[in-house]
Amino acid sequence: MKNRLLFSLCAVAVVMVSGCATVADMAGADSATLNAAAAQNYSQTISTARSKGVLDTSSNTYKRINSVYNRLRPYADQMNQTGQPFQWQVSVIKSNELNASVMPGGKVVFYTGIVERLNLTDAEIAAIMGHEMIHALEEHSKSKLGAQALTDLALGIGLSSAGVGEGGAAIAQIGSQLGVGLPYSRNLESRADQGGLMLMARAGYNPQSAITLWEKMAKASNGGNASFLSTHPSNTQRIEAMRKNLPAAMTVYNARGGK
């Protein structure tokens, strides 16, 4: 029984690496559909923020975020290999939250808190913006949907053939999340970090600022978060990986004359 279940989970891990986006397509979550759904959800999110009076459209923080966004956008469009043109949008929400997010198709949300509480430079804002844009460009939401579909399918097959009861099924669900789901999510975060370095460098922002950004984040979170039960790498792991990827990004940045 254990061997069959383990085989099913291993099969999921292998396919996740190579075909999650394809599985999402097969499940009806193709790029066009996801982008359209995201656009609708994004519109509702912004409408709600506006009605609550927390949609920032005029502050200096808003202007700085938009300036960075407009500078990165042409290079993000050049990198788009999804087969779908993006209707990029960025909105700024008045909130102390240290966060930013992106929906499929390039719908970005920034919270003023992450800029103001961390006293970010424009280049550090670009590190966040580039990270979020890469999530959209590499369709990480789509990949996660495909990964979850594969996990559910393999667990269903494995548990059925092994005759596992409800208690065993619950344990297997936890095991698949720790062994497949969360590490896979952390891998996507690492890819967004790496791609974000290159994107900001192409736009003329010093990629070294990505490291200072996460040093500020680590300090704000009292030294970092544990990565084992997180969808994100720890701040320390993040900084170490960025230092390894920094030379390639600096080559791109310096080729522009450092500006």
Protein Blocks (a to p, Z undefined) as FASTA:
>chain_A
ZZmmmmmmmmmmmmmmmmmmmmmmmnopafklmmmmmmmmmmmmmmmmmmnopacfkbmk
lmmmmmmmmmmmmmmmmmpcnhpacdddddddddfbdcddddehiiacddfklmmmnopa
fklmmmmmmmmmmmmmnommlmmmmmmmmmmmmmmmmmmmnopafklmmmmmmmmmmmmm
mmmmmmmmmmmmmmmmmmmmmnopafklmmmmmmmmmmmnoopacfklccbdcfklmmmm
mmmmmmmmmmmmmmnooZZ
